[in-house]
Amino acid sequence: MGDLLIRGLDPETEARLAARAKANRRSISAEAADILSLAIDLPDMSAGEAYRRLRERNGPVDFEPPPRTVEAPRVDFE
């Protein structure tokens, strides 16, 4: 198996990777390898297929949509 060194990783990404690795009971290297192996196939599949695969692996994900920062213009039909 080969090795990979990632230079210049920002601290936030590193912290998120470490937290994800801890949650999955893996080393940071094992977590990064798993993410890369999954991501390497993404360009060859639709977004729906990628979402389906991620859901199969990780279960459903709850998220809040971001708040609207711009209101849609009001239409006056008169």
Beta strands, then each sheet from edge to edge (+ up, - down):
end
